[in-house]
């Protein structure tokens, strides 16, 4: 969509943008091969993509060696950008357009626990449940400390393998801990199974948090409505976050008949951000473009995109309208309503049908 729009307006510096694709999958070796194909064979000017932090981390030395700008729109580990500050000459090529890194997500999820779970629901006993993945390992300790500092009583912290097919032992541990709310950090196929088994077992506590698969617009429908009641973090939903949010969501649905997730609108913003930097530089010279990328202040789909000294996207604050975690609840009819932050709320929270307040 972004490329079509820019090319229809004459391209960049009189040249048309062209997209070349390589699938990195969720395998580091395949991911490295994809980078080599795009940089060595296709000789691309910019790489836009990413999803799994483990794959991205494996790719970084190869991106550095190729001296090619990389705009990450998927992986969340803070480690992917850590070397920008400590080894700038070799890693200045790395930028994260989105999502917020795991540390920022932990802080904003802590605010959700403090302001909503504890502050509004009156629940202080929580359990943290997450997949045994790199970015979750980065996030969970920060989340536990933040929740504890906010006055929550973290009764359990449980990790499980991404291939888990039976959650009854984990549910039993959480229930036995005395927790009354599950804060989840999920990103792979287990999300579907988790939601189904939570619903089918009428597990006696609500859950919410970061559930990447539940960001999908069709998540609720594809599991037969069994996520109704869950709250899942999103970086944008069809709401007036910026003047670009609703038009993008509507055009995306018109073209694909589905709703976009963060990698979709991150990629869209990344194309415009790169094109704007090239225009300001007056050249596609990598070093010149990097200097302009560092000055970026772009009103994108989830908020205003700016980069910090690690080339990491800055999170939104009370005074800065950058990207933020929105906690949206699945409702009857597989609709979504924003519950947190309160300033963005589109409806009040509703407990799952089998759980009494």
N, C-alpha and C positions, 0 to 999 in steps of 0.2 A: 504493500500500500504506500509506504513512504517513498520507495524508489519510483513507483509509477507517478506519484505526485511531483517529485523533484524533477524527473525527466520531462514531464509534461510542461514544466516551466523553464525548460532549457538546460537542465542538468546543473553541473557544478563546474565553473570556469569553462563553460562551453563544451564540457564532456558529459556524456550520459553515464549514469551509474549502472553497473552490471552485477548481478548476484551469482556467485558460484557456491555450491553447497557440498559439504562433506559431513557425513553422520559420525559423530564421535562416540555414540552409544553411551553406556555407563561403564565402559571398560577402559582403563588407562592406556593400554597398548593401542587399542583402536583410536582413542583420542589423540595420541601422539602421531599416529599415521595420518589422521585427518589434518592436523596442523602442518605436517610435512607436505602433504598433497597440495594444500592451499597456498602455502608460502613458496615452496620450491617449484612445483609444477605450474600452478595457476598464477603465481606471483601477485597475489592480492595486495592491495594497499592497506586494508583494514580487515580485522577478524571480528565478527560479532556473533556471540553465542555463549555456550557454557550451560551446564546444568548441575552435574555432580561435582562437589568440591574435590573429592579424591582425584577425579580425572583432570580437573583444572590445575591442581597442584602439580600433577605429573607433566602437564603440558608447558608449564611456565618456562623451564630452561630452554625449551625448543622455540618458544615464542621470542624469548630474549635473544637467542642465537640468530633467529631470522630477522631481528630488528623490525618487527611488524607490530603496528598498533593493535591492541586487543581490547575490545569493549565487552566486558563480561555482563551478561544479562540474566545469569541463572544461579551460579554457585555462591554460597553465603559465608564460607569460612573466612575469618579475618586474616588467616595465614596467606591467602592468595594475594593480598596487597601489602603485606608486612615489609617486603624487601624493597618496595618503591622508595621508602625513606632511608633505609639503611644501605642500599646498594643502588642508588638512583641511576647511574649510568647504564647498568645492565637491565634494570626492571622498570624504567620510566615508561615503557610501552604499555603497561598494564593499567587499565581503568575498570572500575565497576560502576556501571550505570544503574544496576539493580540486581538483586534485591538488596535491602539493607543487610549489612553483615550480621553474623550471628550474635555478636556482642550487643549491637544496637537493638536487635530483635529481642534479646534477653531483657534489656532495660525496659523496652516498651511492653513486653509481656508481663514484666514485674509491675508496671503501672496498671495493667489490666487486672492483675490479681489484687493489688492494693485498693484500687478505686472501684472496681466492679464486683469481683468475687467477694472480697472482704467488706468493702465499703457499701455496696448496694444489696448484695444477696445476704450479707451477714455471715458468710462462711469463712472460717479461718483455717480449718483443717484440710490441707490439700495434699495430693500425690502428684509427683512429676513422672510422666511415663514417656519414654522416647526410644526411637530406633537406635541401634548401635552403629551410628554413622559418624564420620569425622565432624561434620558441622554441628551435629547434636552433642557430641562430646565437648565441643568448644562452648556450646550454649548452656548446657545443663548446670554446670557448677555456678555460672554467673546467675542463672535463673534462681537456683536454690538460695544462694546468698542474698540476692535481691529480694526474694519473697520473704525470707526470714527477717531481713532488716525492715521490711514493710509491715511486720507484725503477723505474718502468716505462720502457721504451724505445719511445716513440711513433714508429713508422716511417713512418706516413702519416696524413694527415687529409683525407678525400675527401668532397665534397658532390655530390649529384646532384639532378636535377629530379624532382619528385614524379610526373611523367608518364613516367618512364623505363620502357622496356619490354625493354631488353636490357642486362643487367648484366655481360656478359662483358668489356667494356673495363675496367670498374671492378674486377672480380675480378682481372684481369690486373695492374692497378696495385698492388693490395693484395698479391698473391702476389710480385710483383717487388720489393716493398719489404722483403721478408724478415720480415714480421710472421708471427706464429704463432697469433694470436687476433684476431678482429674484434669490436670493441665498436661496436654499432649504436645509432643514434637515429632511429627511423622512426615515422611516424604516419599515413600515408595508404595508398591502395590499392596502392602499390608493394610493401608488405610481402608480399603474396601472391606476387607475381612474384619478389621477392628470394628468398624461401624455396624456391620451386619450382626456380629456376635454381641456387641453392646446392646443393640436393639432387641435381638431375638431372646437374649437372656434376661431382658428387662432389668439390666444392671442398675442398682439403686442409687446412682449418682450421676449428675450431668457431667459433660466434659467439653472442653474447648481449648484452643491454643493454635499452634502452627500445624496445619495438616495440608501439605502441598497438593495432594491429589484432590482434596476437598475444595481446592480453589477452582477446579474445573467446573464450568457451567453445567455440565451434564452429570456431575458426580452423584447427586441425590437421585436422579432418575435412573441411572444405570445400576444402582443398588436397590431399586424398588422402594425408594422413599425412606430407607432405614437410617438416614442421617438426620432426619427431622428432629430438631432439638439441639443438634451439635452447633457449636460456634467455631468457625474456622477463620484464621487470619487471612487477610487479603491485603495487597498493596494498592489495589484499586477495584472498585465495583462500579456499576452503572449509577453514579451519583455525581453531582456537580463539584468535583474536587478541584478541577481547573476548567477553563473553557474548552479544553480538548478532550476531556474524559468521556462525556456522553456521546459526542459525535464519533469518537473512535470506536467505542463499544457498539454503536448502532451500525456503523459501516462494516466492522468486522463480522457482525452477525449477518448482515445482508450478503456478504461475500461467502461466508462459510457455514451459515446456519448453526453456529455455536458461539459460546462466549469466550473471550480471550483470557489467558492467564498471564502472570507477571512476565514470563519470558517473551510473550507476544508484544505487550506494550513496551517492554524494555527494549526489544529489538527495534520497534518503530521509533522510539525516542532516540536510540543510538544512531540510527541512520541520519536523522536530522542534526543531531549533535555533531557527528563527524562532518557532514556536509557544511554546516555553519563554520566549523573550525577551519576547513579547507578554504572557504571563501574569505575568511578573515586573514588567513595566512597568505592568500594569493598564490598558493602552491600546494602540491601534494607531498612536498618534502616532509619526511617523517618528523624530524626534529622541530621544524617550523609548526607543523600541525599539533604536535604534543604541547608546545608552549601555548597555543590557542585553546586546546582542550582544557588546559589547567585553569583558564579564565572563564570556563563555561558557566553561564547562568541561564538555563533553558527551562521555560515553562512547559513541562511534559505532561503525560497522562496521569501519573500518580501525584504530581506536585512539581516544585521547582528543583531541577537537577543541578547541583553544584558538587565539586570535588574537594576533598580535604588534602592534606599534605601527603597522604598515602594513595592519592587518586581514588579514594573510596567515596561513594555517594554519601552526602551529608543527610542525617535524619531530620525529619520535621520536628519543630519545637513550638512552644507557645507563640513565638514571634517570627518563626521562619517556616513558611509553608512548603517544606520538603516532604518527601515520601514518608509515610507512617504506616504502622500496622493498624488495619481496620479489622475488628472482630465482627464478622457477620454470621447470623444464625440462619440455619436452614429451617424453613417453615412449611406448613401444610401446602401441598401443591408444588413443592420443591422450589419455592420462592426464597429469596435471600433478603434479610433486613440487617442494616448496620446497627449494632448494639453499643459498641465502644470504638472510639472515644465518644463521650456523651455529646460533645459539640457536633458530631457528625451523625448522631442517632436518627434512624428513620422509623423505628418502632421500639416498643418496650420488650424486654426479655420475656419469653414464655418457657416455663419448665416443660421437659418431656412429659407426655401424657400420663405415664405410670409413676411419676415422681411427684410427691407432695412437697409444697414449699416448706 
